[in-house]
Amino acid sequence: MTMSTIKRTVAQATLEYLKKQYTERDGREQALFAGCFGIFGHGNLAGFGQALQQTPDFRYYLVRNEQAAVHTAVGYAKMKNRLSTFACTSSIGPGATNMITAAAGATINRLPVLLMPGDIFAQRTVAPVLQQLESAYSQDLSVNDCFKPVSKYWDRINRPEQLITALPEAMRVLCSPADTGAVTLCIPQDVQTEAFDFPAEMFKERIWHVPRTRPDQRALQRAAELIRAARKPMIIAGGGVIYSEAEEALEKLVHQTGIPVAETFAGKGSMAYNDPHNLGACGATGTEGANVFSQAADLVIGIGTRYSDFTTASKTAFQNREVKFVNINVAEFDGHKHSGLALTGDARVVLEELSKALKDYKVEDSYRNQAARYNQSWDEKVAQAYRVEDKEIPSQSEVLGAVNEFMEPDDVVLCASGSAPGDLHKLWRTRNSKGFHLEYGYSCMGYEISGGLGAKMADPDREIYVILGDGGYLMMPSEIVTSLQEGYKL
């Protein structure tokens, strides 16, 4: 039987493949890619540039900076709970390496983005070409090799037929809750334009079903036993709570058991700020109550957290010598941190099953009441920090308070660097799980405006308030132009 084929250039085939990819979770389908960001130049103009012009139903957006393009894709993916993102293309050389900083941020924050930097000629008959990095010991090296340590998947497509196996692997990583991050496909400029008879099967619609993996039942039983034996348990809620849409499951478990919650930067908003069980920010930028409870905790239940430096206050936050850890995480790598008992699985499913296993368990009333008192006393401190004093120059906390009180409950505050993230973590009154958007895994100056654009593109009905610290505005204001170009208000 003759296999049906379709002749396409590598660039055309790539885009046709991308636009046929979808994700599905809980019965809700959406396109994996909302389009492509890029700047055309040496290395991608004749390939991806032409192919995008011929693919009008795969939307192309002109950006002003390649790093900003990736930040925008990441901001979008964060708002979409990692179920949708963008592809980003660049020329070879500096266009490609401009993306490396943002690629690192995507991988560190476990957020999906597809990078397609142009590369030097695969045929090597023309060398050196403009922007080529020469090596005295290898001809199989370009600046794109710099992406390897900051990518969750990296490949170089030197022949058209390699695309047939490389693209599904790239999609697998992008759609994996455990392994997602930056995915880099380096495609030499001559290969982009090379035609090949690709199998027609390759271009059929594919739905990537994002699973809600269940934990091992014996591990779940051991976790329940550890929690029952604990006198001072506490929960550290990380970004995984929000990405898995586990907010209601967390609230149910917490209200059922009385176990108090502290929130990481990515997890802030997992619970409403005024829930009496919410101790607020944890770690180096933590609240008084969160730090007191962390110091005394004999059991820490980490949910969707990678236990970053600030979350653990450089591993000084948990000072009880007998402290144990139960880590609920879709990634086995993070689940075993702090020598914890790993409940490897989707946060929402694990919390639902843990609630059943703990149906008759409650912390002591005095412990629950202590958490409620800290929640109330900290909110009084927030009100004091927000209070405008009669002086010429307002303090940072007064400015943040004015913005917080002005915003609607569904609006979003977004920040990444400077001293503002610390104040936001401690002082911001979160009213919904998407209202607090901080890139603090990498704390990357320049994320703010471009990340804000991505957040707005993901949910245009929300107002996005961008807070800029350090030299963030001076460093990368360029995507204000893109926001105006596309009509997205920030």
N, C-alpha and C positions, 0 to 999 in steps of 0.2 A: 504494500500500500504506500502510495506517495504522500509524504507529509506536506500539508499546505503551508506555504511560506508567504511572507510579505517583505518586499524590498524596502528598506529604510536606511538612512544614514544612522550612525550610532547616536548622534544628538536627537534625531527625530524619534528613534526607537525608545530612547530613554524617557523623553517627555510623554510619548504615547503610553508607555508603561506606567509612569507616575500618575497620570490622570485617571487611571483605571483602578487605583488602590484605595481601599476603604477600610475603616476600622469599625468594629461593632462591640459594644458592651451593654449588657442589660437590655438587649433588643433595640438599641439606638445606633443607627449607622450614620457615619459622616465621612467625607472625603479625608484621606490621610494628608493630602497636600492641598492647601488653599491657593497655591500658585508658586511663583518663582520670583525671588529678588535677584537683582544683578546689575553690574556695570560692564559694558562690553568694551573690549580692547584686544590687544595682542594675545591670542590664545583661546578666545571663545567667541569672537564676533562672527567668523565665518561658519562656526559650528552651532553652538547653542543659540547665538543671535538669530541666525537664519531659521533654525528650527522653531524657535519661539514665535517668530513672525508668521510661520506657517501653521501654528497651533493656537489660534485665537481663543479656544475654549479652555486653555491652560493659562491663566492670567499672569502676565509679566508686570512687575512693578520696578520702575527705575528708582534706585536709591542713590545716596550721595557718598556713602562710605561702606566698604565691604564689611568692616567690623560691625557697623551699625545694622547692616542687613541681617547678620546672624543674631544680634541682640533682639531685633524686632521679631524674628522667627521664634526666638526663645520666649519672649514676652507673650506672644500669641499662644505657644504651646502650653505655657504655664496656666493661662486662663482657660484653656481647653482641656485641662487635666491630662495632658500628654497624649490625647487621642487624635490630635491634628497639628500640623506644623507647616513649614515652608521649605522649599528647596532654595539654595543660594548658589549662584554661579559667579565666577570671577575669571579675570584674565590670569595668565601665568605671572610668576614673579611677585611684585609687591601687592598686586591685587589679591593674590592667594594668601600671602602671609599676613595681610591685614586681617584675615578672618581667624587667625590662630588664637588670639586672645579671647575672642568670643566663643570659639570652639571649646576652649578650656572651661569657660564658665558654664556652657551647656552640659559638658560631661560631669563636672563637679556637682552641678545642681540636679543631675539625672533628668535632663530635659531633652527631647528629641529634636534634631535639626539635620537636614541633609546638605552636605557641602559638595559642590562639584567644581573644583578649581581647574582651570586649564593647565596643561602641562607641556613640556618641551616635546619636540617631534619624536615619536616612537621609532621612526625609521632611521633616525640619527644621521642621515645623509647631509643635513644642514646643521652645523654646530661650530661654534656656539651661536645660538640665536639670541635675539634681544631678551634680556632679563634672565638668561640662563645662568645658573650656578654651576661652575665647572669644578670637577673633582679630579685630582691626580691619580686616584686609586680606583675609580669606578665611573663607568658611563651610565650606570643605572641609578642615578641620584639626581634629585631636583629639590628645590625648596619645599615641595609638597611633602617630602619625607618628614618635615618638621611637625606635620599633623599627627604622626603616629602615636606619640604618648598622650595626646589630648583627645583622641578619638576612641570610641567604643568599637568601631569597625573601620578598617582602612583597606583600600584596594586601589590598584592602578590597572586601568583597562588598556592593555597594549594591543589587543586584537578584538574585532567586533564580536566574535562568538563568546568571548569571556563575559560579555554583558548578560548572557542567558542565565548564568549561574550566579553572577555577582549581585544583580539587582534583587533577587529574592532574599539573599543573605542580608543585604543592607536593610530591606524592609523588615525582616525578622527582628533585627536589633532595634530598629526604630520603634517597633510596636511592642517590644518586650518591656513590661513594667520593671523587671529586675535588671535588665542590661542596657537600658536606653541611654542616650547621650548623643554626642556629635558622631555622625557617620560621614566618612570622607571617601568619595570616589574621584580619584585623579584621572582625568581623561585627556590624553595628549591632543594637541590641536589638529594634527593630521587624522587621528583616529576618529575624532568627532565627526568629520566629514566623510568618512569611508562608508560606502554602502555595503549592505549584506542582506542575504535572504534569511530573515529571522522567522522562526516558527510562528504561525498565526496564533497558536495557543498562548503564546507569551503575552498577547495583547488583550486577552479576555479579562473582564472585571474580576478582581479578587478582593474578598473580604477577609481581613485579618481579625479573627475573633480574639479579643483581649480577655483572657480567662480570669475568673475570681478563684484562685487556687486555695484549696482548703489545707489547714495544717495537719501534720501527723497527729493522730488521735492520742497516742501515748504521750507525745510531747505536750499536748493540750491538757491531758490529765495531770502531768507533773507540774505544769504551770499553775493549774487550779490549786493543787496541793501547796505550792509555794505561797500563793496569795493567801490561802486560808491560814497558813502558819505565820504570816507577817502581822506585826502589830502596827507598823508605820509604813504602809505601802504608798507609793505615789506614781502617777503617770506622767511621762514626758511625751507630749503630742507633737509629732513632726509633720513634715509636708505630706507624707504618705497618707495621713488621715484625710487630707483634703483631696489629693489626687484620686483616691479610691472612693471618694464620696461617702466617707464613713462617719460624718459628723453626727447623724442621728443615732447610729450604733454606739458611738462613744458616749453621747449624752445619756442613752439608756443604761449603759453599764455603770457610768459614774453615779447617776441618780439612784440606781439599784443598790450599789455597794457603798457609796459615800467616799470612794477613793478620790483624793484631790488631784488636779491636773495642772501642770505647768507647760508652757508652750515655747517651742523653738521659733526662730525667725520665720521659717517656712511653714510652721504649724500654727502660727498665730491666727486666730479666727476659727480654730477647731471648735471652740466653745464661745458663747457670747461673753463679753468682758464682765458682765454683771451677774453671771451664774455664780452662786455662792461656793461652788466647788472649784472655781477657776482661780488659781494662784497668780496667773499672769505669766510674764516673761521669766524664763529660766536662765541660769548660767551667768556668764560675766556681765551681762546687761540685764540681770534678773531683778525681780521685785524682792522686797523684804521677805514676804511670806514664802515665795518659791525657794529662796536661798535657805531659810530656816528649815523648811521641810526637806530640802535636798540633803542638808547636812545630817539630819537625823534618820533619813529613810533607811529601813532595813530591807526594802525591796523596791526596785525601780522597774516599772513596766514601760519600756520604750516602744512607741507605736510609730512606725514609718519615719524614724529618725536615723541619721547616720552618725550621731553623736559627734558633731563638729567641735572644734576647739572652743568656740564661744558657748556652746550648749553645755559643755562639761566644765567650763571655766578652767581649761587646760588640765582636766582630770583632777580638779580639786573640789568640785561641787559636792561630791558624794563622800562624806567623811566617816560614816559609820563603818567600823572595821568588819562588821558582819554583813554588809550590804550585798545583796544578790540582784541579778538582772534577769528579767524575762523580756525578750526582744521580739516584738511582732513586726515582721518586715517581709516584703515580697522578695527581697534580695538576701540570699543566704550569707553573702559577704558581710552585710550590715547586721544581720541577725545574730552573728556570733561575736560581735564586739563586746568588750568588757567581760569576756568569758561567760556571756549570758546564755540562758536556755533559749534557743532559737525556735520561735513559732513561725516557720517559713510559710507565708501565704498572704493573700489579699487582706488588707487591714479590716475592711468591713465584714468579710466573712468570718475572720478570726474573732473579732469582737462579738459578733452575734453568737458564735458557738461558745465563747468564753462566758458570756452572760448566762447562757443556759447552765453551764458547768458551775456557776457561782450563784445560782438562783436564791439560795438561802443564806448567803454570806453578806455581812455588813461590817464596816469598821466601827469602832466605838464611837458613841455620840460625841464624846469630848473631842475626839480627833476631827470629826466632821465639823463640829462647831468652831474649832480653832481655825480651820481653813476658811470658814465663812467670815470670821472676824478679820482675818488678814485680807480677804477680798474687799471687805467694806473699808477697812482702814487705808488700804492702798488707793482705792477710788477717791477717798478724801484727799490724799496726797496729790493725785492727778488733778482734782479740782483746784487745789491750791496752786499747782504748777501752771494750770491754764489761766488762772486769774490775771487779768491785765493790770499791771501797776501803772501808776501815774508817772511815767518817765518818757524821755524823748525817744529812746531806742528800745523796742520790745525784745524780750529774751526769745531764744529759740523755742522754748516750751510754750510761750504765749502765742507765737505764730502757729505752731502745730495745733494748739488748742482752738484757735480761731478757725483754722481750716477744718478740724474735726467736727466742730459744732455747726459749721456752715454746710457741710456736705450732707447729702441725702444718704439714708442707710445703705443703699445698693451701690454707692459710688466707690471709687478705688483710689487709695493713696499708693504711690509708687516711689521707691527710693533704692539706693544701692551703696552709697559711700559717704564718707565724712563722719561727723558726730551725730547727724540726724538719725541714722538707723538705730543707734543705741537708745536715743530718746523716744523714737517711735515704738520700739520694742517694749519699753517700760510704760509709756504714757498713752499710747493710742487706744481709744475705746473701740474695739472691733465689734461690729454689729452683724456682719455676715462673713462667711469663710473666704470670699473672694475680694473683700474690701481692703485687705492688707497685702500688698504685693512688694516684697523686698527681695532683691537679688543679693543675698548676703553669704551665699556659699563661697563666692569668689570676690564679693564686694568690689565689683569692677566699675571704676570711674568711666563714664561714657555710656553706661547701660541705660540711664534714666530716661532720656527723651526717646530713644529708639525702642526701648522696652515698653514705654508708655504707648507708643504708636502701635506696637504689636498687641498690647492689651485692649486698646480701643478697637482695632480691627477684629479682634476675637469677639467682642461684645459691645457693639456701637451704642447700645441703649444706656450704658453706664457712662458717667462722667469720670475722666481720669485726671487726677491731680498729681503732677510730678514734682517731687521735692528733690532739689539738687544740692549736693554737698561737695566738699573739697573743690576741685577745679572741674567738676563734671560738666558744667554748662560751657565753659571755655574750651573744654577738651573735645566735645562732640555735639554741637548744636545743630549739625547739618540736617538731621531728619525732621526738624521743624519744617523745612522746605518740602520734604516728602509728605508730611501730614497735611500741609496746605494743598499740595498737588492732588492728593487723593480725597481731600475733603473730610479728614478725620480730626475733630477738635480735641486738643489737649489743654 
